Amino acid sequence: MTTATSVRLLCVPRPRLAVPLLVALLAGSTALVPRPGDTARAADPVIVTESGYLDAPDGTHLKYTVLRPEGEGPFPTLLQYEGYNAGSNPTRVNDDFGAEMLADGYAIVGVSVRGTACSAGEFDLFSPHWATDGAAAVEWAGSQPWSSGKVGMFSFSYAGFTQLLVAAEQPEHLAAIAPGMVVSDAYRDVGYPGGIANTQFPVAWEAALHLSWAQAAQQAQSMSDPECLANIASHQVLGVPGGVTLSGLQHPYDDRFFRSRSPERGLSRIDVPVLGEMSWQDEQTGVRGGLAFEKTDPRTTWTIGTNGMHGMYAESPRSRALLHQYFDHYLKGERNGWQRTPHVQIWHETAVDGYDPAWVTTSDTRPFPGTVRTFRLGPDGTLGAPVAAGATAGTSYLTPLPSPGLVSEQIAIDQSVAYGVTWQAMPVNPLGSAAFTTAPLTRDLVLTGGASLDLWVTSTAPDADVQVTVTEVRPDGQEVYVQRGWLRLSHRALDRSRSTRTSPYHPHTQAAQRDLPIGEPAAARIEILPFSHAFRTGSSLRIWLDSPSQTGLWGFTPNALPTGVGQPAMLTVLHDAEHPSRLVVTQERGRARGPLPACGALASQPCRRDPLG
């Protein structure tokens, strides 16, 4: 079945609504996230809409919808390929970008992954079919009479990591990809950060998928599409073995399931240009997946890193402008200066108001260049100070105990605080946490990249989970959230061949798991997710150690099944001469620009009163 209609596209401003988290998440859309500066556009081009089903290599029907300008073309073609309902809504969560590109003469195709929305087949998490089906969709789109033959893939999240899978298949018509907010290593990036089960996000994601499919069914009902309705009816069974939640819970270690399906396995085969985006405080997929862009061809890979939320890709006008320039170059062949664009852009202090950075630093090499710095943990909560002989040997806290969380903005939108995450008002429990803080800085400290907390600990139990939170303590008595990292200490084994001073790599295999020697010192390196932050003169750098807590849409079950026993522990962080625990970071050259931002002005970096002040 193929249908085609002509409509006049009208882009209207979105209402500024306070939407409960679950509703916004289940809608699978960042469109409900309020943002400053929404305005309607005057251009209302006539758009032809065509819907139908294309054949995957094994004959499975995949739902598609095409939006294209009137006329014969040929049009450079953009493809969004994901499992929500792009097959019915090609510009899903990219409404502004889609309108801009359609007005500029692009065709936009949306295709739903097999086993999702209106497409036939069974859902199978990170199935190899996701790659081959997507490649077939690229070839179909590129061979249509209205297409120029050059196809670019766009969008973020689900539609970001599918680009990595498809590009590894090297379809002939694929000219460029622009994946944002990706998952590359499905185990480490989001399923089991630090080896700890992320039990909340998979449930929420699966629920979001099913609600999105229900929305596609409503659209199919109005369009009299019985094939879609039959397919969705077969999908709407939560908790199937191949679904998001059960697939992850059946694989608590980094086993063949994850290794054979994760997008990172095919990164070296990607032979088209890549424009990757990542948000340091991404509350949904996290930022670790952005490490994928260090494994694609550096000559044809460009990356943008910024503080902010999951939807920065679509919500930032600056991001959309760069995407437009990129696709104009590779799909239209325009000589617009893209080749002179620095390969790595670090956006500093991107603001809630307009999602624009205060300043940008650039490089043509990755990881971003800098100098490795170490800050020694010491007695009385010191960080980076000399440790005197005979000083207290360790700092202790109990785990698991409740600890302050960071939750997605839609739970309680308050425009006086940062977008993306809101620091819970839960007080710090001195029995369940330990903090280490530098003296006020005498010069600016700009940190960019990954970080490692290299601990020596003793424990009263054979296992424990550790959460590390990096913050800035400002001269005005406010504390600003920067980043987090996690580790289940029984997963502390290192793959030294893949580890660096600022990026520990843990095998997370069942064979590598080792209980803690009760009462005996044990070394453990905790990976802190990549970030960039400017600590100005007069501020202090701080780390908190406590139990894993709500972080965006991630929720953890501390030291629980399937790989833990839930036994409480007294953890002692050692910091004597024989057991030098330290924070290892990378300092970027240069100083912060401009004055200290107001609290709540930075995207996804909320403030609170310093609980130790």
Secondary structure, DSSP 4 states (H G I P E B T S, - for coil): --EEEEEE----PPP-----HHHHHHTT-STTS--TT----S---EEEEEEEEEE-TTS-EEEEEEEEESSS--EEEEEEEESSSTTT-TTTT-HHHHHHHHHTT-EEEEEEPTTSTT--S---TT-HHHHHHHHHHHHHHHTSTTEEEEEEE--BTHHHHHHHHHHTT--TTEEEE--BS--SSHIIIIISGGG--B-HHHHHHHHHHHHHHHHHHHHHHHTT-HHHHHHHHHH--TT-TTSHHHHHHT--SS-HHHHHHSGGGGGGG--S-EEEEEETT-SSS-SGGGGGGGSS-GGGEEEEEESS-TTHHHH-HHHHHHHHHHHHHHHH---SSGGGS-SEEEEES-BTTTS--SEEEEESSSSPP-EEEEEEB-GGGBBSSPPPTT---EEEEEES-----EEEGGGS--TTS-SSEEE--PPP-GGG-EEEEPPPPSS-EEEEEEEEEEEEEEESSS--EEEEEEEEE-TTSEEEEEEEEEEEGGG----GGG-BTTB------TTT-----TTS-EEEEEEEEEEEEEE-TT-EEEEEEE----EETB-B-TT-TTT-----EEEEEE-STTS--EEEEEEPSS---SSPPPTT-BTT--EEE-TT-
